[in-house]
Structure formats: C-alpha cells, structure tokens
Amino acid sequence: MKRILYIVVGLMMASMALSVTSCKGPKLKDADEAYDRGEYFDAATIYRKLYNRYNRKEDAWLRGELAFQLGMCHLKLNQGNRAAAAFQNAIRYEYEDTTLMLRLGQALQREGQYAAAINSYKQYLEIAPDSWEAKVGIQGCEMAPRLKEEGSRYIVKSFFSSRRADYAPMYLDKNMEYLYYTSTNEKSTGELRSEIMGTKKGDIYFMKKDENGKWSRPEVVEGGLNTEHDEGAAAFSPDGSMMYLARAVRQDWPTNVEIYTSTRSEAKWSAPQKFEITADTLSNYSDPFVSPDGQWLYFASDIPGGQGGTDIWRINIKNKHGTLENLGPQINTKGNERFPNARTDSILYFSSDGHPGMGGLDLFMAKLQPHDENDKSPLDRWVIENMGVPMNSAADDFGLTFGQGESGLFSSNRGDARGYDHIFSFIKPDLQIWISGYVVDKDDEPVPNAVIRIVGDDGSNQKTAAKPDGSFRFDLQRGVKYAMQASAEGYLNARQEFESDSTEEDAEYNVDFILAATFKAQIIENIFYDFDKAVLRDESKLALDSMVMLLKDHPNIVIEMASHTDRVGSEKYNQGLSQRRAQSVVDYLIEQGIPRERLKPTGYGETRPKTVTKRIHAQYPQFEEGVTLNEEFIKTLSDEDKAAADQINRRTEFQVLDTTYEY
C-alpha cells in the first residue's frame, strides 16, 4: 500500500545509491532520478529495459545492480513475487549491497514465504545486528503461522473491485447510506497518470445504498473536489457536512501531501481548502480521521519529533493552538503507522509495518489502559493487538472503517500480483455464550413457576422464568462474573456464582439449581455415621456445611432435623439411635453459629420408611417410583436389593417448620 498516491513520497526510499558512476548513460540516469522522486513505475520500466539490454557475462556486475534497483521498484509497488525474483537475480550476479538480504526478506514475507524470509533476515543481521527492520520482520514471520492456525472469528469477503486500485472506504455519517472511497480507475478526472503506479491519479468516488440495502454503481464526486492531482483518503465530520481529504500536488521535488477540507451542499462538494496543521511546509500529512465526537482530527505524518517513518498524530479541530499530540511510542514505531480510526476515546485502530505482522501493513487494535496511580509516567499506556487472520494477510491491509456493530470495510492488495488495492468487507459475529440448566426440587422434579435472576459485574441484570420442564437459558458476555439465584413460591432460594471464560469462542455452560421445598421433608445427602453409632464422620461435615449456608441464607426459617434408621434392630433401639444422630447434626449446626431455637432434632427410627421418588428411581432402577420401602415389601426382595432398600431408609432429612423466625 506504500505506493498509494498520497503516500509520503520518499519516506520509504532505500538509503543507498547506485555504485555505477562513469558507466551510467542517460537512460540509467533517468531511471535513478525517477526512483529518487518516488516514480517507481516509470523507474521500473527503464531498469527493466536496461537489464534486458546488457550481456549476461560481460555486464554481469551491471545486471546485478539493475536487478537490485528493479527489485526495489517492485517492492515499492507491492509486487512481492517480482521483487523477490529480481533480488534473487541480483544475488546470482553477485551484486554487493548491504541491504540486499533485508529487501529479499521483505519481498519473501510479502509473499507469505515466512521460513525463507527468516533465513534472509538472519543473514542480514550477521552484517547489521542492530537492524530493527530485520528483527521485526523475523518476529512477524514467526508469528504469522500461529496467527494463520489460530484464525479469528472475523469473516472477510470481497466487497468491491475495479480494474485499478480502490481503497480507503469511509461512510459519510452514522446512517451509512453513502460510502466514499478513492480509486485510480480510468474514469478519474484529468489525463495525467501516476508516476508511482502508472495508473490515472486517484479521485474520490461514492456509492449510495437504496431502501433494499443494495449499493449503486460508483460515481465520481461532483463539484470542485477532484482535480488532476492525487486526491486520497477522505474522512468526515460526524454530521457529514465537512470532508477532510489528503491531496498530493506536484509542483517541484519533493511532492508534499497535505490535508484539505471541503464542505457539502446538497450532493456537491466545494473546492478543497488547505487545512493548516503546522507551519512546517516540508512535512507530509495524510490519512485523516475525525473522532466520533468531532473534537479531534487524527492523521499520519512525518513531522519531526516522531518515532520514525510516519507516526499517528492528532490535533483539536475546534482549538488547534497547542493541541498537536503524538500518540506515543507504544503505538508509533520506527516504521510507518497509518490510517488511524479512533472508534472511541480508548480504542484505536490503525495500520503499521513497524509492529510485527504478517507482511506489509497489518491492521492493529490499540486499547488505552486505565492510568495506574502508582505509574509516574505521563505517557498513555496502550495494549496493541494484531487483528489476526483473515483481517491481515502477507500483503498490505489498511484503511478500516466500521459499519454496524463489529462489521465494516477495509482495503487490501492481497491476491493482486499488480499490487492494486481492493475493498473488502468484514464482520465479527457475536459470540454465542450461553448458560443453561434446570430448576428442580430434591426429588428431581421440575419446580413450577421458578424464576431465575442473573447479575453480572459488568452491570448486566437479567431475569427469566423457567419452562414447565424446569429448563432455562441466558446469553452471557465473555470474562464476566455472575451471581445467580433461583426462587419459587413454596421453596427455599438457591444461589450460585459463575465466571464466563474470556476465550474468543462460542460456548455453553450448565448450571442446575436444586430447590428445597418448604412443604415436605428434604433429604440431606452424604451424612455418614459409623455402624451403630451417632457420631458424625468427617466426610459428613461437607454436606452439613452446605446446610449451614442454606440456614444463613434464609435466617427466618426454623427446621426439624430428622434422622431415620432401617428395619434392623428393635423399634425402641432404633428410635433412640435416630434421636441421638439427629442431635449430633443439630449440635454441629449450632457450633457453626446457627441459633439453637431454629433447630428441632427428632428421631423417627424405622417408623417412616421412604417412598421411592424420581431421583431414587434413577439411582436404584430396581425400585419403581411411588413404592414405599416398608418391611413387608423389603422381605420380598433379594439379599442385594434388601441391602439397597435399607440404605435408602437410613437417611437424614430436614423439614421447614416456620418461615417467620426473628432474632
């Protein structure tokens, strides 16, 4: 994307000069001068003709030099495959240039040949161990396979493509009925052609969406906006009445890129007026973007005082005096940061070739972190994230704009051997994160008319009624802590806490609520005693701790704590044993802070055999639901089933006696 008409011509030029001096003829001199002016298309045409003219053996040294320069032109034109081939020819002719392996690595990286690119970068580091370009290149090449394997939830499709370059899409306003972009197609204004790409110079075009959501055919913007000069990326004030655009006007060398403004009257735009950012006439200003509140103009520039290459800056549109700000070293690098899009005050999207990436310009998202009171640095702290695949590719990916939600458009020259840009759409479908479950009683029966509430630490608050089968379902957000409660008339409330995963993937979690009825006895599972004893075993205390929590959550209830035995032994003995066991449970609850007045221990011995419930039947399918496990029935069973029935009858239960207790 570095060849876009309003790019700062010369910012990305190589810092070398041809070693050929006395042998240079007029044509070679013309090619060199064209290259130095950033006229890469014209320079490549001359270098190619000269390369083919010279003899492979007699002029090998000159062919090597021409191959290198031709490779540099193709690299600037985003033609990675041609650039790599030219650099490899330069190596074959033993051309000696200290940056040759660096440039070959960059060309190979643009073609997605990451292993070969790493090898070239490493060879370059042997002679230039401090090269930030090679180090960042290696980081990007090592990261790229992982990004490709991981992918992302973004879905990218081709949106619009002409026979030339189309890039930097931008909606006019929040209604998103008009879409503007820059194109170098043959319908553009004027007859002059870009010396950089050989195409016509860019104009600003627009499309209109009809009531069915279909876009019209592109039209050149009317009025005095487009000229024979290069008109570049456009941005708009929030109400769509003011356009900010980049324009490159060639008067003499060097060409400067500056930001202009144009006002809209009905469907036409006025002739642009220069927007004065600083008095510096040598620096370049491009890639404008207006903040959603209309307060700030973000742009890319090589103003002195930046980190290197082009940096992202901003200036207060309403009060420019003293407000020029560089976004700092976490966002800006020694490379080029371009095409800012400040979605909010704390979320910035931009493109960069200075952060490790897939190749060329990659799309990045930056999140501003809250300022730590212990951090004495005045600089903002940003977390930078590569937007991954398929948003990024080995080619240039840039000029992102948002539509509704997590959808929008961006530009890329992926898949185009000529290096032309095209417009792509993207969408990031909402995560499908759910929590579902059932509200049942302790007999595994659905609780009628149950209500479930869920409150998140993100401020969310949801409420729903369970279905007749007890089921419920909520949608959640990633990385949020939730407190959940289920309630129903005639039942004690139950609550749970839950934290959703922060992983970027669809997920469904399950949480069930088991409510204790206030109108019937409820079994307390996992209460154990040694044989013929009333002393609680340690493993029983975990279940009783849940009972403590239940009583503390419901401070107004009074319960009967009942213990039951099996049929073995005399009725009198079983009665006394069960009473002692009930008392041991009550004593434990009192030790945990539950008032004695809220607890009534009762031993029922063998007098209340258990009736098989749905839950018991699920555990012991040999016993039909509704059957009472009395002594008469048990005598008809096998020895194994008798033992199972006796085990069911040996149980500890609680029954709510009162719900109006007060301290």
TORNU-253450 format. One record per residue (C-alpha): residue in three letters; z, y, x. Coordinates in steps of 0.1 Angstrom, whole numbers, plus 5000, padded with zeros to 4 digits. Last residue first. Layout:
N
ALAZYX
...
//
This chain:
663
TYR566448714662
GLU564248664631
TYR562948344616
THR560348384588
THR558048094594
ASP560347804583
LEU560347424585
VAL557347364608
GLN557246994616
PHE557346844651
GLU556446494662
THR557546244688
ARG556045894687
ARG556645524688
ASN554645424658
ILE551345434677
GLN552845204704
ASP553944954678
ALA550444944664
ALA549044874699
ALA551544604706
LYS550744434673
ASP547044464681
GLU547444264713
ASP549744004695
SER547143954668
LEU547844134635
THR549244014601
LYS552844094611
ILE551744454616
PHE550844504580
GLU554344394567
GLU556044594594
ASN554344924584
LEU551245074602
THR549945254571
VAL546145234568
GLY544345554560
GLU541645524587
GLU541045164596
PHE542745014626
GLN540544824651
PRO538945154661
TYR542145244681
GLN541345584698
ALA538845704672
HIS541045554644
ILE544045754658
ARG541946074656
LYS540746004621
THR544345924610
VAL546145594607
THR549345624587
LYS552445614610
PRO555645424601
ARG558445634588
THR561645434586
GLU561445294622
GLY564045534637
TYR563845864619
GLY565746074645
THR566046444638
PRO566546744662
LYS566447084645
LEU565147374667
ARG564947744659
GLU568747794659
ARG568947664695
PRO566947954708
ILE563947864730
GLY564547974767
GLN563147674787
GLU566547504787
ILE566547514749
LEU563147334750
TYR564647064772
ASP567647024750
VAL565446984720
VAL563546704736
SER566746524746
GLN567946564710
ALA564946394696
ARG565546104720
ARG569146074710
GLN568146074673
SER565445804680
LEU567945584697
GLY570545614669
GLN568045524642
ASN566545244663
TYR570045094666
LYS570745114629
GLU567344964620
SER567844674643
GLY565444614672
VAL561644614673
ARG560044804644
ASP558745094665
THR560645424671
HIS560245774657
SER561546114671
ALA561446434650
MET561746794663
GLU562147004631
ILE560747344636
VAL561747714630
ILE558947964633
ASN559148344638
PRO558548354676
HIS555048204673
ASP553548254708
LYS556948164723
LEU557047844702
LEU553547744713
MET554247814749
VAL557347594748
MET555347324732
SER552847344760
ASP555747304784
LEU556646994763
ALA553346834772
LEU553946904809
LYS557546784807
SER556646434796
GLU555446334831
ASP559046384843
ARG560446114821
LEU562746224793
VAL566046034790
ALA566545854756
LYS566545504770
ASP565545154756
PHE562445144779
ASP562045464799
TYR560845764779
PHE557445924776
ILE556046214755
ASN552246224761
GLU551146364728
ILE553246574705
ILE552346454670
GLN552246714642
ALA554146674609
LYS552646834579
PHE552547184562
THR552547414592
ALA549347264607
ALA548847274644
LEU545547394655
ILE543347224681
PHE540847474695
ASP537747344714
VAL536047534743
ASN532547444755
TYR530347634778
GLU526547694775
ALA524547824805
ASP521348014813
GLU521148114849
GLU522048414871
THR525448284883
SER528348504874
ASP530148224855
SER532048314824
GLU535848344825
PHE537948174798
GLU541348224783
GLN542648024754
ARG544648084722
ALA545947874693
ASN547348014660
LEU549647804639
TYR548047664607
GLY548547724570
GLU546048004569
ALA543647984598
SER543648114634
ALA541648074666
GLN542148304696
MET540048374727
ALA540748594757
TYR537548654778
LYS536948734815
VAL533448844822
GLY531148734850
ARG527948704830
GLN527948804793
LEU528648594763
ASP527048474731
PHE529448314706
ARG529347974688
PHE531547804662
SER532047454648
GLY534747344623
ASP532447124602
PRO532647384574
LYS531447654599
ALA533947854619
ALA534248224610
THR533348484636
LYS534848774655
GLN533648954686
ASN535149224708
SER533449344740
GLY535349594763
ASP534149444796
ASP537449264798
GLY536249044769
VAL537748984735
ILE537048674715
ARG538248614679
ILE537848284660
VAL538548254623
ALA539147914606
ASN538247884569
PRO538947514568
VAL540247334599
PRO537947044607
GLU539846714610
ASP540746574644
ASP544246474634
LYS545746754654
ASP543747004635
VAL540147104643
VAL538347424655
TYR535247324672
GLY533247444702
SER530747694716
ILE530447944744
TRP527048074750
ILE525048234779
GLN521348274772
LEU520448534798
ASP518148794785
PRO514548764797
LYS513548964828
ILE510149104821
PHE507349214844
SER503949364840
PHE501449404868
ILE499149694879
HIS496649644906
ASP496349764942
TYR493349714964
GLY493849544999
ARG490249415000
ALA491549055001
ASP493249104967
GLY495848844958
ARG498849074961
ASN497949444961
SER500949534940
SER501949794914
PHE504749784889
LEU505349764851
GLY508249724827
SER510849494813
GLU514649464815
GLY515349674784
GLN512349854770
GLY509950004796
PHE510950044832
THR508850174861
LEU508250014895
GLY505850184920
PHE505949914947
ASP504949564958
ASP502849554990
ALA501749195001
ALA503848895010
SER505148894975
ASN507949064955
MET508649054918
PRO507848684918
VAL510148634938
GLY513048834949
MET514349174938
ASN515849234973
GLU519349364968
ILE521049664984
VAL524749744978
TRP525350114982
ARG528250304996
ASP528050684993
LEU528750875025
PRO531851095028
SER533650835049
LYS537450835046
ASP537550505027
ASN541050445015
GLU540250594981
ASP537450344978
HIS534450514961
PRO532950304933
GLN529850124945
LEU526250254940
LYS523849974932
ALA520549954950
MET517649754937
PHE514749664960
LEU510949614957
ASP509149504989
LEU506649695009
GLY504649495034
GLY506049135037
MET508548915020
GLY511449145029
PRO514049265054
HIS514649635048
GLY512349875066
ASP509249795046
SER510749955015
SER510250004978
PHE512750164955
TYR515050104925
LEU518250304921
ILE521350224900
SER524450444901
ASP523350764884
THR521050564862
ARG517450434864
ALA516850624896
ASN513250514904
PRO512350584940
PHE508750514952
ARG509250494989
GLU511350395018
ASN509450355051
GLY510850205083
LYS513750335104
THR515950285074
ASN516950465042
ILE519150305016
GLN522250235036
PRO521450525060
GLY521750805034
LEU520150925002
ASN519051245019
GLU520051544998
LEU518451884991
THR520952074969
GLY521552394989
HIS519452614965
LYS517352394943
ASN519152474910
LYS517452334880
ILE515452074898
ASN518351954920
ILE516751784950
ARG516451424960
TRP515551234991
ILE514150894999
ASP513050845035
THR509650815051
GLY509450695087
GLY512850735103
GLN516450785093
GLY515951135080
GLY516851465097
PRO513351605099
ILE511451575065
ASP509351255065
SER509351245027
ALA509751024996
PHE510851184963
TYR513651214937
LEU513751514915
TRP517151564899
GLN518651704867
GLY516251574840
ASP518951354826
PRO516751044832
SER516251134868
VAL512751264877
PHE510551064901
PRO508151194927
ASP506350964951
SER505251224977
TYR506351495001
ASN504951545036
SER506351755064
LEU504352015084
THR504752305059
ASP508552315061
ALA509652595038
THR511352345016
ILE510852194981
GLU508252424968
PHE506452274938
LYS502752364941
GLN501052444908
PRO498852194891
ALA496052304867
SER497352254832
TRP497551924813
LYS495751854781
ALA496651644750
GLU498751914732
SER499752154760
ARG501351974789
THR502552144820
SER501652054856
THR503752044887
TYR502851974923
ILE504351764951
GLU502851784986
VAL500851555009
ASN499751725041
THR496551645060
PRO496751695097
TRP494151805105
ASP492152065086
GLN491852155049
ARG492451805034
VAL494551835002
ALA496751534993
ARG498451564959
ALA501651414946
LEU502551464910
TYR505351614889
MET504451634852
MET506351854827
SER506351824789
GLY507351464787
ASP510751524772
PRO512551344801
SER510551534827
PHE507651334840
ALA506451144871
ALA502951104886
ALA501750914916
GLY498651054934
GLU495951304930
ASP493551304960
HIS491351604962
GLU488051644942
THR490151764913
ASN492351614885
LEU494851834866
GLY492652104854
GLY492351974818
GLU491851624808
VAL493551314822
VAL490851044829
GLU490850784802
PRO491850414802
ARG490850204772
SER493550194745
TRP496649984747
LYS497549754718
GLY501049774703
ASN499849744667
GLU500550114660
ASP498350214689
LYS499350254726
LYS497650524746
MET496350494781
PHE496250744809
TYR494450834841
ILE495451034872
ASP492651064898
GLY492350904932
LYS489650964957
LYS486550754955
THR486650444976
GLY486050415014
MET489650325019
ILE491050585043
GLU488150825044
SER488450855006
ARG485150944990
LEU484051274978
GLU481851284947
GLY484251454922
THR486551334895
SER487250954891
LYS484850744870
GLU484150514900
ASN487650384902
THR490250524926
SER493150504901
THR496550664895
TYR498750574865
TYR499850724832
LEU501150524801
TYR501450694767
GLU503350534738
MET506550464758
ASN508750654733
LYS511150724762
ASP508550964778
LEU505250974796
TYR505450614809
MET504650564846
PRO502250334864
ALA502050384902
TYR498850194910
ASP495150114902
ALA492850044932
ARG489149964925
ARG487249714904
SER489749764876
SER493049574870
PHE495649594842
PHE498649394832
SER498649084854
LYS501848884847
VAL505348864862
ILE508248684846
TYR511648764862
ARG514348504860
SER514348464898
GLY512848234924
GLU515248024945
GLU512547854965
LYS510448164970
LEU513548364980
ARG514548095004
PRO511048075020
ALA511148465024
MET514548495041
GLU513448365075
CYS510248575074
GLY512248885063
GLN514848845091
ILE512048785116
GLY510249105105
VAL513549305106
LYS513949195142
ALA510349265151
GLU510349615136
TRP513749695151
SER512349635186
ASP515349625210
PRO514149315230
ALA510749465237
ILE509049225262
GLU510648905250
LEU510949055216
TYR507149045213
GLN507048675218
LYS509748635191
TYR507748845166
SER504648625172
ASN506648305166
ILE508248445135
ALA504748535122
ALA503548175127
ALA506548045107
TYR506048305080
GLN502348265072
GLY502748455040
GLU499548655046
ARG501448985050
GLN503748795075
LEU500648705095
ALA499549065098
GLN503049175108
GLY503348905134
LEU499849005148
ARG501049365150
LEU504149265170
MET502149035192
LEU499749315201
THR502349575207
THR502449565245
ASP498649585247
GLU496649365271
TYR493449225257
GLU493048865269
TYR489748825251
ARG491248545230
ILE494248765224
ALA492049035210
ASN490248775189
GLN493648675175
PHE494349035166
ALA491049055147
ALA491748735128
ALA495248855119
ALA493849195106
ARG491149025085
ASN493848805068
GLY496249095064
GLN493849335047
ASN496449595037
LEU494149875048
LYS496549985076
LEU496449625089
HIS492649615087
CYS492549935108
MET494949795133
GLY492949475136
LEU489749675143
GLN491749855170
PHE492749515185
ALA489149375182
LEU487749685199
GLU490149635229
GLY489249275232
ARG485549355229
LEU485949595257
TRP487649345280
ALA484949075271
ASP482149315280
GLU480049085303
LYS481148765285
ARG481048845248
ASN478249105251
TYR478849425231
ARG477049515199
ASN479249315175
TYR482349495186
LEU480549835183
LYS479549775147
ARG483049655138
TYR484749955155
ILE482450195136
THR483150045102
ALA486850015110
ALA487050385118
ASP485450485085
PHE487850265065
TYR490850365086
GLU490450745082
GLY494050805093
ARG493051105114
ASP493850915146
TYR491550635134
ALA488750875127
GLU489151015162
ASP489050675178
ALA485950575158
ASP484150895168
LYS485050845204
LEU483650495202
LYS480450625187
PRO480050905214
GLY480450655243
LYS483650545259
CYS483150395293
SER484950675312
THR488150625292
VAL488950285278
SER492650235277
LEU492750305240
ALA495750505228
MET499150365216
SER501650495192
ALA500450295163
MET500050505132
MET502550455103
LEU503450825097
GLY499850935104
VAL498751005069
VAL501851045047
ILE500550845018
TYR498751044991
LEU495650834992
ILE497350504991
ARG496650335025
LYS500250225031
MET500050005000
//
